[in-house]
Structures are given as C-alpha cells and as structure tokens.
Amino acid sequence: MSTVSTEIIDGLVVRNESKIVYLILDGVGGLAVPEKGGTELQVARMPNLDSLAVRSICGLIDPIAPGITPGSGPSHLAIFGYDPLAHDIGRGILSALGVGFRLTERDVAARINFATVEDEGRITDRRAGRISTELNARLCRKIKERLSLSPEVELFLEPEKEHRAVLILRGDGLYGDIEDTDPQQLGVKPHPVVATDPRSEKTAQVVREFMGQVKEILADEHPANMMLLRGFDKYQPLKSMEKRFGLRALAIAVYPMYRGVARLVGMEVAEFAGEDVETEFRVLRDNFSHYDFFYVHIKKTDTYGEDGNFDAKVKVIEEVDRLLPMVLDLKPDVLVVTGDHSTPSIYKAHSWHPVPVLLSARYCRVDGVKSFDETSCLQGGLGRLPAVDLMAEVLSNAGRLTKYGA
C-alpha cells in the first residue's frame, strides 16, 4: 500500500513544537454535473481556499488504491498514516469508540442501522427515514428491557446518532468474522447471520437470537421496525499517534464514527455543543496551544453528496471557505485541506475517485495550482499518491522527520 515502510517513518520521528491542522471535508471530491457547470468544488465560490492553493503544494490522494471505493474507517486511517490494508477495522469498533464506549479485548461490535421493512420483510428504507436520535435512544431502551439472552455473553446496545446505533457483545471465545446483514440496497430482505470462520459461530448464534427477538420487539414500531447490522469486528487496540509520531492529537468532530476512529489512533476528542463549522473552528482556536495535531472534521459535504444535493454540498464548501480565516489566523506550521474520500452528488455514494489535497507550509514546494478542485490539483506537485503516504509529507514539512541514513 504505502510506497514507504511505516516502520521507517516511525523510526525517523523527532519532536518539536510545530502545529499541524488537518481540515477534512468529508466526501469533498465530486464529479462534474454539466448543467451545474462542473464539480461542487469548481462551482463553489471559495476565494480563501483558492488563494491558499496558490501558496501550497497540491495533488490527489487515493484513500485505499486506484479504483477502490473506500469506507470512512479505512480512508481515515490512511490519512492518519495507518495502512488501511494492514489494519482492517470493522465499522462496529469505530462506532463503539465513537460513543465513548470502553472496549475490552473480549468485545465484538457491530454497527446498527434502524431500518424499515414491509410485510414480506423487504427493506424499503435502510435508514428508517433518518429517525431522531431521541427515538433511537427510546428504541434501544425498549429492546434492552425486553431482551433475554444467554448469561454467558454480556450485551450492550448504545444509540449513536439519528438512525445509527452500536451492538457490543462481551464474553470469552467471541470473534467477529460475521457477514453483514445489511445488503445496502432496497427491495430485498436482510441477509442472514453467517459466520465466515468456524471460530465465530458462537458469536453468530448469539446474534441470530438477538435479531430474532429484535424483530418481535420492533414489530409494532414504524418506521424503525428492523435492524441491519454491518462491520462486525473484534477489538484490538492500535499503537497511538503519540507513540508513533510524537503527536499530542485532538479530534474536533461531531459524528460518533469519526470520533471513534480518532480514539482508535489515540487522539483525545473535544467535547462541545453545536454542529456548525464556526463552532468547530472556535474549538480549534480555544485548544490550539494545548496540542500538536488537530483533526477537524466537516461532515455535511458527505451527507449532501449521499443525498444527491449538489447545491447544498456547494453551500457547505462555501461556508468552510468563508470561515477559513479563523484557521489561517492561528498560523499552523502545516495546514492540510482534503477529504477522506469522494462522494459526488451525481453518484449519491462514496466513489473510487481520488481526492484533491493541498498542503500549506513554510518549506513546501509551491506549484502552479491556482484553484482547489479536482482538475486543478491533478496538475499539482504532490502528484497522485496513496493517502497513507500523506503523513510522511506532513511530518517532514513540520520538521518532525530526521534524515534517513548516513
């Protein structure tokens, strides 16, 4: 995956007082919509980002590899410098960490979508109309109150956000090699619970019992009358960014999954009220003296991309641009603006297309890029590189990597 061994990079790390900011516009990459005049980045009015691109080195990153459509978990691990092929982390683990659940190495977790099914059990809405977080919490309480499973396995059911929740099973001999029950399409029935490895059959049997009871418990609910499960995995902690890169890192993210992947790599997670861009930038400002590395996550670019709402995605990009001086005024030693993957609104889903990236730093080799968009960044000095290699560029520009060899 990486063109440079992560072990080599870890061995070159030196500590200093430099500040690094990752501004991640989730799903920012797009595809041109002819009637709109281009991609979302090309149509958006963003004088600050374009001006920053002029002073930066730009390029494109492949979250996993060319032609591979990434999930949010592996694509974030890559931009944090962790090889996503070596660390295949299930979405359930990220969701559990995202809600602040303290996982142990006896735990298996799975991501839940509350969903809507019709009488024959066919899925009509994978997100149950994006029910409120409050209704989600009520349904989780209802299930836990009525559930009756084997005492050998401890079960935790935690609401996440809107239609999302997380299932955690704790016990001896549990493994997470289980296929998703979520088919990720409409008009079909949920997949059965199937273990892909004999060692996970015990876990699969518990999940079958759980899903059978959940079907009965939710039968009188609407629109959330079913659960879909995906991203089963057993928890295994990763080496932290502080131990690998010497970075005291802070995550500024609203959605639990992204808080979870941040915790997985040892970041502290900021607690704050509000979901708007300005609030996130204020949290960055207020904590700037206390950490070395800041991960600022903007979710709505991805949400509107998945919804197919081109204009709304453009407005989020323009809002980030309008408020960008709040970040620039802090004068970080390295500022990276990119996304974890592309979510073109015309496609309404994550896609395999590489993501534009800009890196601004005192010693970066400024290229001739004049605009921050997919086509312009293709001409940039960073070229097209694996996302996992981005961290080496960042650390070097921050003066945090020493020379390799004599």
TASULRA-V940502 format. One record per run of one state. SS is the DSSP state (2 for helix, 1 for strand, 0 for the rest). FROM is the first residue (numbers start at 1). TO is the last residue. If there is no record, write none. Layout:
SS/FROM/TO
SS/FROM/TO
This chain:
0/1/5
2/6/12
1/13/13
0/14/19
1/20/25
0/26/27
1/28/29
0/30/32
1/33/33
0/34/37
1/38/38
0/39/39
2/40/43
0/44/46
2/47/54
0/55/56
1/57/62
0/63/71
2/72/79
0/80/90
2/91/98
0/99/106
1/107/117
0/118/121
1/122/125
0/126/132
2/133/146
0/147/153
1/154/161
0/162/163
1/164/170
0/171/177
1/178/178
0/179/188
1/189/189
0/190/194
1/195/195
0/196/197
2/198/217
0/218/225
1/226/234
0/235/240
2/241/245
0/246/248
1/249/252
0/253/255
2/256/264
0/265/267
1/268/269
0/270/276
2/277/287
0/288/292
1/293/298
0/299/299
2/300/306
0/307/309
2/310/323
0/324/324
2/325/328
0/329/333
1/334/338
0/339/341
1/342/342
0/343/350
1/351/351
0/352/354
1/355/361
0/362/373
2/374/377
0/378/382
1/383/386
2/387/397
0/398/400
1/401/401
0/402/406
